[in-house]
């Protein structure tokens, strides 16, 4: 890796792999937010009936 890029080796390798796999489109900035919210659960969890007295 040339030292004049001014980025970490890890960032260089990540971007290099993305470029190899996706071309120029792989170099776009990506969101670090999770794809889904694990705290929300799912629709199946909120509509399920639980027995009383358990």
C-alpha positions as CSV (number, residue, x, y, z in Angstrom):
1,X,0.0,0.0,0.0
2,X,1.5,3.4,-0.9
3,X,2.0,5.6,2.2
4,X,0.7,8.7,0.5
5,X,-3.0,7.8,0.7
6,X,-3.3,9.1,4.3
7,X,-5.7,6.3,5.3
8,X,-5.4,3.2,7.5
9,X,-4.3,-0.1,6.0
10,X,-7.7,-1.5,7.1
11,X,-9.6,1.2,5.2
12,X,-7.5,0.7,2.1
13,X,-8.1,-3.1,2.1
14,X,-11.8,-2.6,2.7
15,X,-12.2,-0.2,-0.2
16,X,-9.9,-2.3,-2.4
17,X,-12.0,-5.4,-1.9
18,X,-15.2,-3.4,-2.5
19,X,-13.8,-2.0,-5.7
20,X,-12.7,-5.4,-6.9
21,X,-16.2,-6.8,-6.2
22,X,-18.5,-3.9,-7.2
23,X,-16.4,-1.5,-9.2
24,X,-16.7,2.2,-8.6
25,X,-20.1,1.8,-7.0
26,X,-18.4,-0.1,-4.2
27,X,-16.5,3.0,-3.2
28,X,-19.6,4.9,-2.2
29,X,-20.0,5.8,1.5
30,X,-22.2,3.2,3.3
31,X,-24.4,3.7,6.3
32,X,-23.1,2.1,9.5
33,X,-26.6,1.8,10.8
34,X,-27.9,-1.8,11.3
35,X,-30.1,-3.2,8.5
36,X,-32.8,-4.0,11.1
37,X,-33.5,-3.0,14.7
38,X,-33.1,-6.0,17.0
39,X,-35.0,-4.2,19.8
40,X,-38.1,-3.9,17.7
41,X,-38.6,-7.6,17.4
42,X,-41.0,-8.7,14.8
43,X,-44.7,-8.5,14.0
44,X,-45.0,-12.2,15.1
45,X,-43.8,-11.3,18.6
46,X,-46.3,-8.5,19.3
47,X,-49.4,-10.4,18.1
48,X,-48.7,-13.7,19.8
49,X,-51.1,-14.5,22.6
50,X,-49.5,-15.7,25.8
51,X,-51.3,-17.9,28.4
52,X,-52.4,-16.1,31.5
53,X,-51.1,-17.2,34.9
54,X,-47.7,-18.3,33.8
